[in-house]
């Protein structure tokens, strides 16, 4: 080994050791948080963490709620219609609803399913997130960060 390679080896070892310590600490904090904190506090901490990460990101997250003030959100319906036409082969679960008023079935994303779409050369990361609280509110989230699953 050359002297340059030998001098860089301790720096790499220190870096890997530091990353390992950070990951271990994060895993411990997550484990304790899941075990002892109520879901509301967990959600708040998760959203705070995402907000911190988003401050350093150049990506935009768009959240589309299924309904607003007890009225159907037309943007949600339009996004659902667009997504049903663009679903990719890598989607593992599809929802296939048909009401008596509909003539055809419609393929839609199932809860917690996500896929990547490209429109005019721009990549979009779509995810359907469902919330289990009263009242039940489903939202579609588009975000390139971690395939984000955010419930609010």
N, C-alpha and C positions, 0 to 999 in steps of 0.2 A: 504494500500500500504506500502511496505517496504521502508526504507530510501534510498536504492539503486535505486529503481524505481523512487522515488520523485526527486532524484538528476539528473537522466538522462532525465526527462521530459523537463526541460528548454533547454537542449542541443538539443533535438529533435525539440522543437518548434522553436528555433533559426535556425536550419538547414532547416526546412520546410519554414520558413519565407524568408530565404535567397534564396532558390530555387525559390520560388514564385516571388520574386523581379527580379531575373535573367530572368525568363521566360517572365515576363511582359515587361521588357526592350527589350528583343529580339523581342517580338511581335511588339512593338512600332517601333523599328528600321526597321524591315521587312516591316511594313506598310508604313513608310515614304520612304523607298528605292523604293518600288514598285510604289509609287505615283509620285516621283520626279526625280528619276534617270533614265537615258536612259538604254535600254536593254543591251547594251554593258558593261556598268559599273556594272549593276546587275549581269551579267554573270561572270565578273571578280571577283566581291566580293564573289559570290557563289563558284567559283573554288578555290579562296584563302582560304575560310572557309573549303572546303573539303580537301585542301592540309594540312591545320593546323591539322585537325582531323586525316588525314592519317599518319602524323608523329608519332602519338601515337598508331597506329593500327598495328597489325601483319598480316593484310590481304593485298592481292595484287589485284589491279584493272587492267584488260586488256581491252584495247579499240581496236576494230577492225573496221576500216572504210570500207565502201562499195567500194570505189574506191580511188586510189592514182594516182595523176598526169594524170587524164583522162583515166586511165586503170583500169579494173575490178580487185579487190583484191581477189585472189584465196582463201585466208584464210577466208574472209567474206563468200564466197560461200560455203566453207567447213563447217563453223560454222552454216550457215543457213540450210544446208543439215542435219547436226548432230541434230540440234534443232528440225527440222521437224519430225525426228524419235523419239525424246525423250519428246515431249510436254506432260505436265502433265494435269491431269483432272481439276486442279484449274485455268487454263488459261481461261479467260473470252472471249477474242476476238482473232480470228484467221483470217489470210489473206489466201485466197485460189486462188492463181494465176495460170493461164495456158495460155501460148502463143501458137500460131499456130505451132511452132516448137517442142513443148513438147507433148509427148504421154499421160502423166498422169498429174493430178493436184498435187500440192504440198502444204501441210499445213505449214504455217510459222507464226511467231509471228506478231501481228499487232503493229503499232507504240505505244510506251509508255506502252507496256505490259511486264510483267516479270513473271518468275517462277523459282523454285528451282529444281536443278538436283543433283543427287549424282552419282559420278563416282569413282570407286575403294575406296569407303569409304570417299571421299572428297566431301563436299558440294559446289556447284557452284550456284551463284545467277545470272541469265541471265536477261538482259533487252534490249529491242530494243528501241533506241532513234532516233527520226527523227528531223532534223534541218530545219527550214523554212527560209532560206536565199539563196541568189544566189551564187554559184550554190547549189542546194539542195544536201546535203550529209547525208546519213543515216549511223549510226554506231551501232554496238552491243557492249554493255558494260557488263562486268561481274564484279560484286563487291558485297561483303557481307555487305557493309556499307550503311545503309538506303535504300537499293534497289536503289542505286544511279541512277539518271537521269542526265547525264552530256552532254550538247551539246557544241561543240567547233567549 
